[in-house]
Amino acid sequence: MTTENENITQERNPELVSSVVSLLVTMEPEREVAYSEFEMLLDEDIAQVIESIPLDLRLLVWNVLPVSRFWDVLYSLQEDTAKNLIDSLDDKGRQTLQSQADSADLVLFADIMPTSMIDAILLDQEDEVVEELQQALSYDDEQVGRHLNSSILRVRPRVSLNSVAQRIRKKGDVKAVFVVNDSSELLGTIPLHVIFEQQNDVKAEAVMLPCFECDHLDDVTSIIARLDPEDNLAWLPVRRNTKIVGAIPVSVLLWGVQEYVLQASIQETPSTEEDLFTPVSSAAKLRAVWLCINLVTAFFASFVIGYFETALQQVVALAILMPVVASMGGIAGSQTLAVALRGLALNHITSDNIKLIMQKEIHIAAINSALLGVIIALVVMYWFDSVALGLIIFVSIFINGLAAASSGTFIPFLLKKVNIDPAISGSVILTTVTDVVGFVIFLGLGSFILAS
């Protein structure tokens, strides 16, 4: 029986999650307060905290977690976050993690674990378990066979529950019981608790529940659509050829489609947001508004270009290279915008961590813009035989890349704050920013250096 305080910790607490994130991104003394709040958070809440902070803070959070919660938190993380976190652990951290792993953990995370961890976990297993694991790992992560558990019992419909109970005790670790006929065709399943609660002379066919079977090659995401929550099933039978050879836990199926559930559960979306099947008239009207806004901003960009008409007339190379500057800024901004939209959809971007996210994106943009800027500058120097023109385009691409990263992060965040759908409107504003900044820097430098 749980106490009142324990009941509180069993409920999601978004306010507490936000408070912990806010404390973590502040100075060191406040972080100690944040760490003390962890025991009040569910595994899902800790996962959301980890996904809302940069890598260095993620490792700090990970190191103050109880070892017993490591795998439970990993199960709640998105796959890419879990992989990045595992890859970032030092040797001691990985050894601690693998010491807590069991065969089910290995099956679920094999695709994102380093080979050394997989080998170490396999060495700790019995030979029979290793053989089963190797069979499971021969399947893709999305296939039912990867998650197959062979600890099942197959019984005939006329057998008594007393006999079934005796077989369970004799066999030991039985996860599920399935009723089959003489041709090994599935008839139903019997929950384990029913077997030990019913009278001994009750027949299996009298208490079996209907269930459907999966093929070992089926995709887990296709199985979830066939589940009925009212059936309250914990395990589904798995067929290989014509025989029931094991079972897959429903919890694994749900974990396998976690990414889809998260993407589908976007909270606090604007009332005017367009979905996949918004009526044509409404969708056309909504998009037309932003197309018209884009037309205005396009004329504004053209006005900026017109302002440098004299320079363009004198230096034709500027006109030739303008699309390069605009394109590089637009693509860089689009990449950042996609990351920001995903973060907003999953509620990972907040007022507390927006500055950290922007810093990360600017660092990425600085590296890529500098590298690509040098390559483009060298090509331009060779093409037009002009060191000055190469320097101009390098500076333009570098500065426009920084502008694209900062605006691609902040624009969707700001739009959501004012209840405007950033998925539709963000790209319009972002394109205007990258075009205007790129043209002003490129043509301005060109006018000053080349056309003077």
C-alpha angles and dihedrals in degrees: 000000000000125000125233091261091050090052090055092055090054092067127080111254112196092175092056091047091053090047092052092049090049092051093047095055092051128076125307100268092057091052091066088060090050092052091054090058094059096088088062093055127088119233089256090053093050088049090054090050091051092049091051098056135062124263099265091055091043090060091049090052092046092052094055094049118102109258089235090065097051098097095037090057092046089055089057095050125091112258097250092049092049091050093049091048094050091046090052096054118104122234093272092050092051092047090052091048095048091047088063095046127108131191093272091055091051093051093051098043103032093107093058101035123098112252091244091060092048091051092047093051092047091053089059093056131087117258092251092051092047090055091052091047092051089051090050093048090056087074126074116259090249094055125094092230091066090065099038117138114197096196095108137122124224116203137176120248095245096051116112122245088237089063091045091052091051092051091050092052091047096047095043117201104049116165100182142003122219129189115223134174128233090279091055091248115151116254102168147300135265119213110233094236091057091057092059096038100052127077115275097244095054112116122236093239090059095062104027118121125217117254137160126238130232128218115236090239095050121118113249093225091058091053095054092064090060095054120107112205090210091064089067092205120171098188135029123206118246123213128207111190102322101332133087101236103169147326139261121217115240088224089065091052090052091048090049092060096041092114091055093047092050093048091050095048101065107161131214095013117173116266091238095054117130119231130191094278105032107146112272094242093051094044092048091050093048094049093043090061092058093041088057090048088049089052090055092048090047090056088049090054089047089052089054090052091047090054087066095046093125093053091048091052092051098042112038090181090071091060091047094052099041094091090055092058093045093046096049092049093046095051093045090050093048092054092052091044091054091053092047093049091051091049092050091048090055093042091242096126115074139154087266098060104024092100092052091049091049091050090053093049092047091052090051091048092048092054096045095040093050093048096045092038091059092049093048092045092054091050091049092048091053095041098048098022090232126126090187092056091049090052091048095053092045092054091044095051092045096050093041090051091055091047090049093051096048095043093042089057101039102037097065090043091053093044091054090049090058092044097252118136105251093195091068103028102033097077092051094055093039093053090051092052095048093044095048095043092045095048095044093051096041099042093036093055090042092053093047098044107026107026098043 
